[in-house]
Amino acid sequence: MGINIIDVDIDEFIEEINKHTYPGDMSDFLNSGINKPTMEMALYIYGALSRLITKYNFSAITVRCFDLLSLKHNTGCLALALLN
């Protein structure tokens, strides 16, 4: 099928999350009434995934969300939904 799997190390992913940036205007999300720090972290995860997708030219991606729960106390759910 021509599938090439690239395993991105969790440290690289965390490094991207720690840049605390995300693409676009997300003020609707930040003003949604959800705890702002929680929403910001979800958006930082979105930004990290967006940058990794560009860096590696991914056409698909999966995330080990339980690793994010223990390391960042958040999930990739919003990020994956936005990327979808």
N, C-alpha and C positions, 0 to 999 in steps of 0.2 A: 504494500500500500504506500510505500515511500514515506512512512512516518519517521521523523527524527525526534527523539526525546532528549531534551536538555534539562538536566537537574540543576536548578539554581539553589545554591547553598542558602540556608536560612539566615546566616550572618549577612549575606549580601542583601537579602530582602529586608532585614531589620535595619541595616544601614540606610537603605532607601526610605523606609518609614521614618527614620529619625531625622530626615531632611525637613520634615514638617511642612511639606508643600503638596499641593494638588492642582490639577488643571481646572480652568474655568471658574465661573462665578457660582459658588455653592451657597450663597446667602440664604436661599430658600430652605436648604437642609439645616443650616446653622440656626435659623430662626423658626424651626419647626416645632419647638416646644420640648424636644428631646434634650436631655442633659448635654450641654454644649461640649464639655471635654470629651465625652463619649463619642459624640458626633464628629468632632474634629479628628479623633484618632481613627475613626472609620474612614474619613476622607483622606487622611495621611496614608492609610493602607491602599486606598484607591490610587493616590498619586504614585505610590511605590510600584504597584502593579502596572500602571500606565507606562512608567519609565522603563520597567523591565521588559514589557512587551515591545516597546520601541527598540531598546538596546539589542534584544535577541531576535527581533523580527518574528515574534510568535504569531501564529494564526489561531492558537488555542492555548488555554492555560488551566491548570488546576491548583488548588491551594490546600495545604494541610492546616485547616482552620484550628484544630486543637492546639497546635504549636503556638498560634497567635493568641489563643485564650490564655495560655500560661505565660507567654512572654509580654504581651501587650494588653491583656485583659479586654480584648475586642476580637471581632471576627472579620472575615473577608466577605461577608454576605452583601453589604451595601456596595462594596467595590465590584464584586462579580455582577451584581444586578446592573450597575451603571455601565460596566463594560459590555454587557449583553446587548 
